Structures are given as structure tokens and as C-alpha cells.
Amino acid sequence: MPERVAVEATARSGPATVRAAALRGFGNLYAKESRAWTRTRSWWLQPVVWTVVLVGPLLLPLRLMRDAFAAEGSSVLAVALEMFFTLAALAPAVGAVLLMQGSVVAERQLGTAAWVLSKPVGRTAFLLAKLAANALALLLAALLLPGLAAYALLSVENGAPLPAGPFLGALALDAVAVLFYLTLTLSLGALVDQRGVVLAVPLAILLGGDLVLGFLPGLSTVTPWVLGRYAAAVAAGAPLPSALPVVATLGWCALLLVAATWRFGREDL
């Protein structure tokens, strides 16, 4: 039975019953999505790959070009911090789009989604389980664990442990940016049935951000495009320039999920 029918049938019982119907089966669906990480090589291969991608480039300022940066009067540590946190907002976001671009669309096209939803599960739970499981796994593999490796490497460069609070705060800013692209890609998969659109739109938004800000700088307060720069500044010990992009990005995530669950709940699969 489609979720909208179940919700209509239980609406008279009150909001709590409606929410329960929408989230029915979330635990089982979450466990299913998590097994794609925990029961494959992804649980160890993804952190290794992301550590190489994010921490490997730090060898450029820390080793290969140390003398050149020193001659320019630049702080090697500052350059390395900016490089890591700017890249950590970009590369995992690309990974998020590639990871999620077929998550819903492929299941709809193959009929898997219809089969799963023929069980006693809610369509809202179907989407939220995918988002929660993949967000947790990707943020752990692509941000937290590489971040710990970067922290250790940069602390050695500093000669003492870096302040942990600003470093973790900077990682959190990058995590908000990555979460936005995860949510955007998942939501597009629920809104349209064309994988090309689901892939192209988030990548265009991600990679075209700096170009758009060059013409419309005011958009920096309502988009995730500046979060990488803010993360680099916070990691270097500066205060957060503005909380507006963080609040706006989280607000976009919420709106995208509302739109996706509303549309997906009314579609005949």
C-alpha cells in the first residue's frame, strides 16, 4: 500500500500515529543500507582511499615546496591547513554525489523500490534510511578518519598538538557542506527519474559555486559554497566569519527532504 494511503488511513488517530506510519521499518532499512558498507571492503578501503586523496596533497607544502613557501614568507602550516580543509569540502562532496546518484533512481528503474515498499515500510523511512546510513558512513570514512590523520601530520609540523576545538569545528563545517550534496542528490533521485539529471545538477552546483559567487557574492550567505573557506579560517584559529551559510545550508537540507518525501510519497512505483 502506498505511504499516502497508509497516512490517510491513520490521520484520524493523531500526528504521532502518522509519524509512526511514515517511519515504519526505518530500523530494518537502515541496517540494509549500512550493510553495503560494513559487509564489503568499503569499511576499510574507503577510509584508506580518502586519506590518500585528502592527506597526500599535504606533502606538497610540507615537503616538496617547503623552501618555496618559506621564501615567500608564507606559513607552511597555514598553507597546509587551508589546502586540507578546502579540499575536504570539495572532494568528499563529489564522492557524495557519485555515491547517491543511483541510490533511489536505480531502485526505481529496476523495480527494487516497489518490491521493498510492498513490505510494511514507509516511503519516508525508505529515503531517510538511505540518507542516514550513507551520511554516517561517508562522513566517517571521508572526513573524520582522514581528518585525524591530517591532525596528526599537521601537529608534527607544528611541533605540538594543534588546538583540537578549532580543528573539529572546521571538520564540522566541511561535514555540513558534504551533507548538503548528499541530501540534494538523494532528493533529486526521489523527484526525477533521470540519472543524468540527478548527477549533473549537484555537480554543476558544486563546481560552479565560485563562478556564481564572482557575479553574485551575496549568495555566499545562503549557500554552502563558502563553507570550505570558513573551515580553513576556523582551523587557523579565526572566529567563524558568519553562521548564516551554516544555518542556510541546513535549512536547504530540510527543505529538500520535505520536498522529496512529499513527492515520493505520492508517486506510483
C-alpha positions in Angstrom: 0.0 0.0 0.0 1.5 3.4 -0.9 2.5 5.5 2.0 0.0 8.2 1.3 -2.8 5.7 1.7 -1.4 4.5 5.0 -1.1 8.1 6.2 -4.6 8.9 5.2 -5.9 5.8 6.9 -4.2 6.8 10.2 -4.6 10.5 10.1 -7.6 10.4 12.4 -5.5 8.8 15.1 -3.3 11.8 15.5 0.1 13.2 14.4 2.0 10.6 16.4 0.4 7.8 14.5 1.0 9.5 11.2 4.7 9.9 12.0 4.9 6.3 13.1 3.4 5.2 9.8 5.9 7.3 7.8 8.9 6.0 9.7 7.7 2.4 9.8 10.6 0.0 9.0 13.3 2.6 9.4 15.5 0.3 11.5 15.5 -2.5 9.1 16.0 -0.3 6.1 18.9 1.5 7.9 20.5 -1.9 8.6 20.2 -2.9 5.0 21.8 0.3 3.7 24.6 0.0 6.3 25.5 -3.5 5.2 26.6 -2.1 1.9 29.5 -0.5 3.9 30.0 -2.9 6.7 29.8 -6.2 4.8 32.0 -5.2 1.9 35.6 -3.9 1.6 34.3 -0.4 1.8 34.6 -0.3 5.6 38.4 -0.2 5.3 39.0 0.6 1.6 37.1 3.9 1.7 39.0 5.4 4.6 42.3 4.5 3.0 41.4 6.0 -0.3 40.1 9.2 1.2 43.1 9.6 3.5 45.3 9.3 0.4 43.2 11.8 -1.5 42.9 14.4 1.3 46.2 14.0 3.2 48.5 13.0 0.4 48.5 16.6 -1.2 49.7 18.0 2.1 53.1 16.6 1.2 53.3 19.4 -1.3 53.6 22.3 1.2 55.0 20.3 4.0 57.8 18.6 2.0 58.2 19.3 -1.7 57.6 23.1 -1.7 58.6 24.0 1.8 61.5 26.2 0.8 59.4 28.0 -1.9 56.7 28.9 0.6 59.3 29.9 3.2 61.0 32.2 0.7 57.6 33.9 0.0 57.1 34.4 3.8 54.1 32.1 3.9 53.5 29.9 6.9 53.8 26.3 5.7 51.3 25.2 8.4 48.8 27.8 7.3 49.1 26.8 3.7 48.6 23.1 4.6 45.6 23.8 6.8 43.9 25.9 4.0 44.7 23.2 1.4 43.3 20.4 3.6 40.0 22.0 4.6 39.3 23.5 1.2 39.9 20.1 -0.4 37.9 18.3 2.3 34.8 20.4 1.4 35.1 19.6 -2.3 36.4 16.1 -2.8 34.0 14.2 -0.4 31.1 16.3 -1.8 31.9 14.9 -5.3 32.1 11.5 -3.7 28.7 12.1 -2.1 27.1 12.9 -5.5 28.7 9.8 -7.1 27.6 7.6 -4.2 24.0 8.8 -4.1 23.2 9.4 -7.8 21.9 5.9 -8.3 20.7 5.2 -4.8 17.0 5.9 -5.5 16.8 6.1 -9.3 18.4 2.7 -9.9 16.0 1.1 -7.4 13.0 2.7 -9.1 14.1 1.7 -12.5 14.9 -1.9 -11.5 11.7 -2.3 -9.5 13.6 -2.9 -6.3 12.0 0.1 -4.7 8.5 -1.1 -5.5 9.3 -4.5 -4.0 10.7 -3.0 -0.8 7.8 -0.7 -0.4 5.3 -3.6 -0.8 6.5 -4.6 2.6 5.3 -2.9 5.8 7.7 0.1 5.5 7.1 3.8 5.0 8.4 5.7 2.0 9.7 8.5 4.2 11.7 5.8 6.1 13.0 4.5 2.8 14.6 7.8 2.0 15.7 8.7 5.5 17.4 5.3 6.0 19.4 5.8 2.8 20.5 9.3 3.9 21.3 8.4 7.5 23.3 5.3 6.7 25.3 6.8 3.8 25.9 10.1 5.6 27.3 8.4 8.7 29.5 6.1 6.7 30.8 8.7 4.2 31.4 11.4 6.8 33.3 8.9 8.9 35.3 7.5 6.0 35.9 10.7 4.0 36.2 13.3 6.7 36.7 12.1 10.3 39.3 9.5 9.8 41.3 11.4 7.2 40.9 14.4 9.5 42.5 12.5 12.3 45.5 11.6 10.0 45.8 15.3 8.9 45.6 16.4 12.5 48.5 14.1 13.5 50.6 15.2 10.5 50.0 18.9 11.0 50.6 18.6 14.7 54.0 17.2 14.0 54.7 20.1 11.6 53.5 22.5 14.4 55.8 20.9 17.0 52.9 20.5 19.4 49.3 19.3 19.1 47.1 21.7 17.3 44.1 23.1 19.3 41.5 20.3 18.9 38.4 22.5 19.2 39.0 24.7 16.1 40.1 21.7 14.1 37.0 19.7 14.9 34.9 22.8 14.3 36.4 23.1 10.9 35.7 19.5 10.1 32.1 20.1 11.2 31.7 22.9 8.7 33.0 20.7 5.9 30.6 18.0 7.0 27.7 20.4 6.6 28.8 21.0 3.0 29.1 17.3 2.2 25.7 16.6 3.9 24.1 19.2 1.6 25.2 17.4 -1.5 24.2 14.0 -0.1 20.8 15.4 0.6 20.5 17.2 -2.7 21.4 14.1 -4.8 19.1 11.8 -2.8 16.2 14.2 -3.1 16.7 14.7 -6.8 16.6 10.9 -7.1 13.2 10.9 -5.5 11.9 13.9 -7.6 13.0 12.8 -11.1 13.6 9.5 -12.8 16.7 10.5 -14.9 20.1 9.6 -13.6 21.8 12.2 -15.8 19.8 15.0 -14.1 20.5 13.6 -10.6 24.2 13.5 -11.4 24.6 16.7 -13.4 22.7 19.2 -11.2 24.6 18.6 -7.9 27.9 18.6 -9.7 27.1 21.8 -11.5 26.1 23.5 -8.3 29.2 22.2 -6.6 31.7 23.1 -9.2 30.1 26.3 -10.4 29.8 27.9 -7.0 32.9 30.1 -7.2 32.0 31.3 -10.6 28.5 32.2 -9.5 29.8 34.0 -6.4 32.1 36.1 -8.6 28.9 37.6 -10.1 26.6 37.3 -7.2 28.6 37.5 -4.0 25.5 38.0 -1.8 24.7 34.3 -2.4 27.5 33.4 -0.1 25.2 33.8 2.9 22.6 31.3 1.7 24.7 28.6 0.0 27.3 26.0 1.1 29.9 27.5 -1.3 31.9 29.3 1.3 32.0 26.6 4.0 35.4 25.2 2.8 37.0 28.7 3.2 35.3 29.2 6.5 36.6 25.8 7.7 40.1 26.8 6.7 39.8 30.1 8.6 38.4 28.4 11.8 41.1 25.7 11.7 43.7 28.5 11.7 42.2 30.0 14.9 40.0 32.7 13.4 36.3 33.1 14.5 33.6 31.8 12.3 33.0 34.7 9.8 29.3 34.1 9.8 26.8 31.4 10.9 24.4 32.3 8.1 25.8 29.9 5.5 25.7 27.0 8.0 22.1 27.8 9.0 21.0 28.3 5.4 22.7 25.0 4.2 21.0 23.0 7.0 17.7 24.7 6.1 18.2 23.7 2.4 18.7 20.1 3.5 15.5 20.2 5.5 13.5 21.7 2.6 15.0 19.2 0.1 14.0 16.3 2.3 10.4 17.7 2.8 10.0 18.1 -1.0 11.5 14.6 -1.7 9.3 12.8 0.9 6.2 14.7 -0.3 6.8 13.8 -3.9 8.0 10.3 -3.4 5.1 9.5 -1.1 2.6 10.4 -3.8 4.3 8.5 -6.7 3.0 5.2 -8.0 6.0 2.9 -8.3 
